[in-house]
């Protein structure tokens, strides 16, 4: 009896000791795990990490351990498995700010809170200027470098479409590694949507047959002035000229048609070129394509021209324009603002 009692007593002590040890070990583990989860990572003033597509969470954790950012990658993997999100981390570039913890890092990786970069398409740029900037971006993946315009548009999915004016000026944010194709498709889609919405709200009785013609007119307005408040007035001049069958006679279209042959000095011989289809001094109506990327304000002006009777405008030399209803008034304005009071023979068909 006594022997059996002592055996049981000893067994209880061993089991109790075992349970105590397990409890201490588990308590120590939980304490360390919680401390790991809530302790800020060693990121100094900030650390950027890049996760390539297909990279496992284990590889990410081990990489952070080797960088000295994370102390216990096993705990990090355990945390992800407990939350059942190890398979949901997203590729991209991430910025870890001071105070970031393993918990906040895991959340960031799961939701794809990647670093975004910005590229601005400026109002009035032509397609060549746009591609120079796109091709020079270190954050885009380049698949279009060295291709001609026709091939670029085919790669974008718009075969046969002239590229000019088809990309909406705006500031676009994107993650590192986005392809230039995806970037341009986004800007093209933005222009299509903006133009379609504006076209639906256009004024009545405009001399424009389609949204594409509105885009062409908007591009001319964009190049003619940088002053937002003048765009409707300039639009009014061009709309009345189109309605009355008067040539637009606007320098920016001629310059665009000259392309690389333009040296910065527009001469009379350029205005007399009949074979330049963008020469609105020689050809009636709109040019065949837009001549630049018009912004939303220029598109709005093209579809909502200011009322009035003006048919001419000339630069005052300070960025603004003088508008005239008669050729005589316009010629006097040319003498005043461009010839500085010096009379001389000049063409009477200038819209400017």
C-alpha positions in Angstrom: 0.0 0.0 0.0 2.7 2.4 1.1 4.8 1.5 -1.9 2.0 2.0 -4.4 1.2 5.3 -2.8 4.7 6.5 -3.0 4.9 5.4 -6.7 1.7 7.4 -7.5 3.0 10.4 -5.5 6.2 10.3 -7.4 4.4 9.9 -10.7 2.2 12.9 -9.9 5.3 15.0 -9.1 7.0 14.0 -12.3 3.9 14.8 -14.3 3.4 18.1 -12.4 7.1 19.0 -13.1 6.7 18.1 -16.7 3.5 20.3 -17.0 5.4 23.1 -15.2 8.3 22.9 -17.6 5.9 22.8 -20.6 4.1 25.8 -19.2 7.3 27.7 -18.6 8.6 26.9 -22.1 5.2 27.9 -23.6 5.1 31.0 -21.6 8.6 31.9 -22.6 7.8 31.2 -26.2 4.6 33.3 -26.1 6.4 36.1 -24.4 9.2 36.1 -27.0 6.7 35.8 -29.8 4.6 38.8 -28.6 7.8 40.8 -28.0 9.0 40.0 -31.6 5.6 40.9 -33.1 5.4 44.3 -31.3 9.1 45.3 -31.4 10.0 47.8 -34.2 12.1 46.4 -37.0 15.7 47.7 -37.3 15.0 50.0 -40.3 16.9 53.1 -39.1 15.5 56.1 -40.9 13.7 53.9 -43.4 14.4 50.8 -45.6 13.1 49.9 -49.0 12.6 46.2 -49.9 11.7 44.8 -53.3 9.8 41.5 -53.6 10.0 40.0 -57.0 7.1 38.1 -58.5 7.1 34.5 -57.3 9.3 35.1 -54.2 8.3 33.1 -51.2 7.6 34.6 -47.8 10.4 32.5 -46.3 12.8 34.0 -48.8 11.6 37.5 -47.9 12.0 36.8 -44.1 15.4 35.3 -44.5 16.5 38.3 -46.7 15.4 40.7 -44.0 17.2 38.7 -41.4 20.5 38.9 -43.4 20.0 42.6 -43.8 19.7 42.9 -40.0 16.1 44.2 -40.3 14.4 41.3 -38.6 15.7 39.2 -35.7 13.6 36.0 -36.0 12.4 35.0 -39.4 10.8 31.8 -38.1 8.5 33.8 -35.9 7.5 35.9 -38.9 6.6 32.8 -40.9 4.7 31.4 -38.0 2.7 34.7 -37.7 1.8 34.4 -41.4 0.7 30.8 -41.1 -1.4 31.5 -38.0 -3.2 34.3 -40.0 -3.3 32.0 -43.1 -1.8 34.8 -45.3 1.6 33.4 -46.2 0.4 32.7 -49.8 -1.1 36.2 -50.2 1.9 38.4 -50.1 2.2 40.7 -53.2 5.2 41.5 -55.3 6.4 45.1 -55.5 8.6 47.7 -53.7 7.8 48.5 -50.1 9.1 51.2 -47.8 9.4 50.5 -44.1 9.3 53.6 -42.0 10.7 53.9 -38.5 8.4 52.2 -36.0 7.3 49.5 -38.4 6.8 46.2 -36.7 6.6 42.6 -38.0 2.8 42.8 -37.7 2.5 46.0 -39.7 5.0 44.7 -42.3 2.9 41.5 -42.8 -0.2 43.6 -43.2 1.6 45.8 -45.8 2.7 42.8 -47.8 -0.7 41.3 -47.8 -2.7 44.4 -49.0 0.1 45.3 -51.5 0.8 48.7 -50.0 3.6 49.3 -52.4 5.7 52.4 -53.1 4.2 54.4 -55.9 6.1 56.7 -58.3 4.7 59.6 -60.3 5.0 60.5 -64.0 3.3 63.6 -65.3 2.0 64.0 -68.9 2.1 67.8 -69.4 -0.6 69.6 -71.3 0.6 70.5 -74.8 3.2 67.8 -75.1 3.3 66.0 -78.4 3.7 62.2 -78.6 7.5 62.4 -79.2 7.9 64.4 -76.0 5.8 62.0 -74.1 7.8 59.0 -75.2 11.1 60.7 -74.3 9.9 61.0 -70.7 8.4 57.5 -70.6 11.6 56.0 -72.0 13.7 57.8 -69.5 11.7 56.7 -66.4 13.8 54.3 -64.3 10.7 52.9 -62.6 8.9 51.6 -65.7 9.7 48.3 -67.4 10.5 49.3 -70.9 9.1 47.3 -73.8 8.6 50.0 -76.4 12.0 51.6 -76.6 13.2 52.0 -80.2 9.9 51.3 -81.8 8.2 53.6 -84.3 4.8 55.2 -83.6 2.8 52.6 -85.6 4.4 49.7 -83.8 3.9 51.3 -80.4 0.2 51.8 -81.1 -0.1 48.2 -82.3 1.6 47.0 -79.1 -0.9 49.1 -77.1 -3.8 47.5 -78.9 -4.8 50.5 -81.0 -3.5 49.5 -84.4 -4.0 52.1 -87.1 -4.7 54.9 -84.7 -2.5 58.0 -84.9 -0.9 58.5 -81.4 -1.1 62.2 -81.2 -3.4 63.7 -78.6 -4.6 60.2 -77.4 -3.1 60.3 -73.9 -4.7 62.5 -71.2 -2.3 64.9 -69.5 -2.3 64.2 -65.8 -0.1 62.9 -63.0 -0.1 59.1 -62.9 1.1 57.0 -59.9 2.3 53.5 -60.4 4.5 50.9 -58.7 8.0 50.1 -59.7 8.2 47.6 -62.6 4.9 48.6 -64.3 5.4 48.2 -68.0 5.4 51.3 -70.3 2.7 49.5 -72.2 0.4 49.4 -69.1 1.2 53.0 -68.3 0.3 54.3 -71.7 -2.8 52.1 -71.9 -4.0 53.7 -68.7 -3.4 57.3 -70.0 -5.1 56.3 -73.3 -8.1 54.9 -71.4 -8.3 58.1 -69.3 -8.4 60.2 -72.5 -11.1 58.1 -74.0 -13.3 58.4 -70.9 -12.7 62.1 -70.4 -13.4 62.9 -74.1 -16.5 60.7 -74.2 -17.9 62.4 -71.1 -17.2 65.9 -72.4 -18.6 65.1 -75.8 -21.9 64.1 -74.3 -22.2 67.5 -72.7 -21.2 69.6 -75.7 -22.9 72.7 -76.8 -25.4 72.5 -79.7 -24.7 73.5 -83.3 -20.9 73.0 -83.1 -19.1 72.6 -86.4 -17.7 69.3 -85.1 -18.8 66.0 -86.5 -17.3 63.7 -83.8 -15.4 63.5 -80.6 -12.2 63.0 -82.6 -12.7 66.4 -84.2 -13.2 67.9 -80.8 -9.9 66.4 -79.8 -8.2 68.0 -82.8 -9.6 71.4 -82.0 -8.8 71.1 -78.3 -5.1 70.3 -79.2 -4.9 73.5 -81.2 -6.5 75.5 -78.4 -4.0 73.9 -76.0 -1.0 75.0 -78.1 -2.3 78.5 -78.7 -2.4 79.7 -75.1 -1.2 78.8 -71.6 -3.8 81.0 -70.0 -6.8 78.9 -68.8 -9.2 81.8 -68.9 -8.5 82.5 -72.6 -9.2 79.0 -73.9 -13.0 79.5 -74.4 -12.4 82.8 -76.2 -9.8 81.2 -78.5 -12.2 78.3 -79.1 -14.9 80.8 -80.0 -12.6 82.3 -82.7 -11.8 78.9 -84.2 -15.4 77.7 -84.1 -16.7 80.8 -85.8 -14.0 80.4 -88.5 -15.1 76.8 -89.1 -18.7 77.8 -89.2 -18.0 80.5 -91.8 -15.6 78.5 -93.9 -12.6 80.7 -93.0 -9.2 79.0 -92.7 -8.0 78.6 -89.1 -4.6 80.1 -90.0 -2.9 79.0 -86.8 0.9 78.7 -86.5 1.0 75.6 -84.2 -0.5 73.4 -86.8 2.0 74.5 -89.4 4.9 73.9 -87.0 3.6 70.5 -86.1 3.4 69.6 -89.8 7.0 70.7 -90.3 8.2 68.2 -87.7 12.0 68.0 -87.5 12.3 70.6 -90.3 11.2 73.3 -88.0 14.2 75.2 -86.6 12.3 77.5 -84.3 11.7 80.2 -86.9 8.4 80.1 -88.8 8.9 81.7 -92.2 6.5 82.9 -94.9 7.7 80.0 -97.1 6.4 77.6 -94.5 2.9 79.2 -94.6 2.8 78.8 -98.4 3.5 75.0 -98.4 0.5 73.4 -100.0 1.7 69.8 -99.4 1.7 70.2 -95.6 -1.8 69.0 -94.6 -1.4 70.6 -91.2 -0.9 74.0 -92.9 -4.2 75.7 -91.9 -3.1 78.8 -93.8 -3.5 76.8 -97.1 -6.1 74.1 -96.1 -9.6 74.8 -94.8 -11.0 73.0 -91.8 -9.2 71.1 -89.1 -5.9 69.3 -89.7 -6.0 65.5 -90.0 -5.0 64.7 -86.4 -4.5 66.4 -83.1 -1.1 68.2 -82.8 -0.6 67.8 -79.1 -2.0 66.3 -75.9 -4.9 68.6 -74.8 -5.9 68.7 -71.2 -9.4 68.4 -69.9 -9.8 72.3 -69.8 -8.9 72.6 -73.5 -11.3 69.8 -74.4 -14.0 71.6 -72.4 -13.2 74.9 -74.2 -13.5 73.2 -77.6 -17.0 72.0 -76.7 -18.1 75.1 -75.0 -16.7 78.1 -76.9 -17.2 81.6 -75.7 -19.9 83.4 -77.6 -19.1 86.6 -79.6 -18.1 87.9 -83.0 -14.3 87.8 -82.8 -12.5 86.1 -85.7 -8.9 87.1 -84.9 -6.4 87.2 -82.0 -2.8 88.3 -81.6 -0.4 87.8 -78.8 0.3 90.8 -76.6 3.7 89.5 -75.7 2.9 88.8 -72.1 1.1 85.5 -72.6 -2.3 87.0 -73.2 -4.1 87.9 -76.5 -6.0 90.7 -78.0 -9.2 89.6 -79.8 -10.7 91.4 -82.8 -13.9 91.1 -84.7 -12.6 92.8 -87.9 -9.5 92.5 -90.0 -8.8 96.2 -89.6 -8.8 96.0 -85.9 -6.7 92.9 -86.0 -4.1 94.5 -88.3 -3.9 97.5 -85.9 -3.4 95.1 -83.0 -0.6 93.3 -84.9 1.1 96.7 -85.4 0.7 97.6 -81.8 1.7 94.3 -80.1 4.0 92.5 -82.6 5.5 95.3 -84.7 5.7 97.7 -81.7 4.0 100.5 -83.7 6.1 100.0 -86.9 3.9 99.7 -90.0 4.9 97.3 -92.6 3.4 95.0 -95.1 2.1 91.7 -93.6 -0.3 89.0 -94.4 -4.0 89.7 -93.8 -4.9 86.1 -93.3 -3.3 85.5 -89.9 -5.6 84.3 -87.1 -3.0 85.5 -84.7 
